Amino acid sequence: MDPNLFDASLTGNVQLLNTLLQEDELVLDRIPLSCFKETPLHIASLRGHLDIVKIIVSKKPILAMSLDSLRRTALHLASAEGHVEIVRELLKVMNPDAWSFHDQDGRTPLHLASMNEQLDVIKVLIEVKPDLGRDLQENGETILHSCISCNRFEAMKLLSQLWSDEELAIQKDGNGNTLLHLAVVQKQIQTVKYLLEKPSIKATGNVVNGHGFTPLDVLDHCPQDLASLHVRSLLMEANFQKPKGDNHHFGPFQRSTKHKGEWMEKQRGILLLAAILVAVISFDSGLHPTGGTFTGSDDGDLGIAVQTKEDRGHLDSFLIQNTIVMVISLVFSLVLLSGIRLQNRFWLWVINVGTLYVVFFITVTFLTEIATMSPDTYVNGPTLLMCLAWMLLCILCAFIHTFFFVIWVIKKLLKARTKTRNTESVVV
């Protein structure tokens, strides 16, 4: 590109441009032959030099269709920067099909104007061709999804007028997220309020996305803060509910019973293998206690534990703890082999609490054996402290699981009792 032509378009020097055109009428015609992809029209449109744009498009209108290194036309750049008059000039000379041309990132001039909330440009573009707003990006997003992703509320509000309320309710991106899903994920309170004012969106608020989550479910998987609490209150006021049988946030250690149960169903074989492995290890430990056994004795007995000669009490404690671990592991194996569906909340509670008890007694057994092997049952402070802290954590987790399970049982009983009373009152 002629350096003087570049300077004229960059600085908006109309006199210099006219001089160049007088000296060489083909100066603009040689631009497509150069290796530079950014034409003077791109530069002038980006900088907002309207007079330069008018001269260039009048002399060489085909430059309005030229693409820069990111496959953007001058209209893309002018739209992103909000140069309304330049946008009008370019629309006059461009082929209407090029108004919706996608750049390297799959965005049209209207997308760029919306992402930068250039409202005047948006109005001009949708006035000349309302269907521009309905073009999808290559990732499947609508322009409304892009506005919400960039938190451009005014642009989203303006563009939403291109759709009816019923159409707005079913707009989804490539992941099946509705506008409400995305607004909830972004915790955009103003956008959520606006969308909930639409009767059709409010009526279809429990629609699920590609992952099977409603807007309320999606909020459960977001970091919890004041904004999320505000959004949750808006959804609850709109009478949004979780899918029947879903229990997200039933306890601090639980996802929904359904999803946790599904995960366990898929991992049934691995869980069974782990349970059998623990049972085998416990079985082997029982036959080979710490200190070993006498391989022979004067009275002819074989395999007598060495500890029985010194302190039978330690051996009894070890065997009890080891047996508890082995029995619970065998119970797990039986449950997993029986084919019982693990989505059942009772069996989930049994497995959770049982696992915690196994871990607890493994730690107790470890402490007991360490003490048995040490002189005067001495256990060093750090080891004792870590084991006790771990045991306490296991007890706490088991208590919390049990607490929430009891609450669930009570709710079920109260619900059944209420249902019975309502049935009796109807009969009477």
Secondary structure, DSSP 8 states (H G I E B T S, - for coil): --HHHHHHHHHT-HHHHHHHHHH-TTTTTTGGGSS--S-HHHHHHHHT-HHHHHHHHHH-GGGGG---TTS--HHHHHHHHT-HHHHHHHHHHS-GGGGG---TTS--HHHHHHHTT-HHHHHHHHHH-GGGGG---TTS--HHHHHHHTT-HHHHHHHGGGS-HHHHHT-B-TT--BHHHHHHHHT-HHHHHHHHTSHHHHHTTT---TTS--HHHHHHTS--SHHHHHHHHHHHHTT----TT--TTSSTT---HHHHHHHHHHTHHHHHHHHHHHHHHHHHHHHS-TT-EES--TT---SEETHHHH-HHHHHHHHHHHHHHHHHHHHHHHHHHHT--TTSHHHHHHHHHHHHHHHHHHHHHHHHHHHHHSGGG---HHHHHHHHHHHHHHHHHHHHHHHHHHHHHHHHHHHHHHHHHHHHHHH-
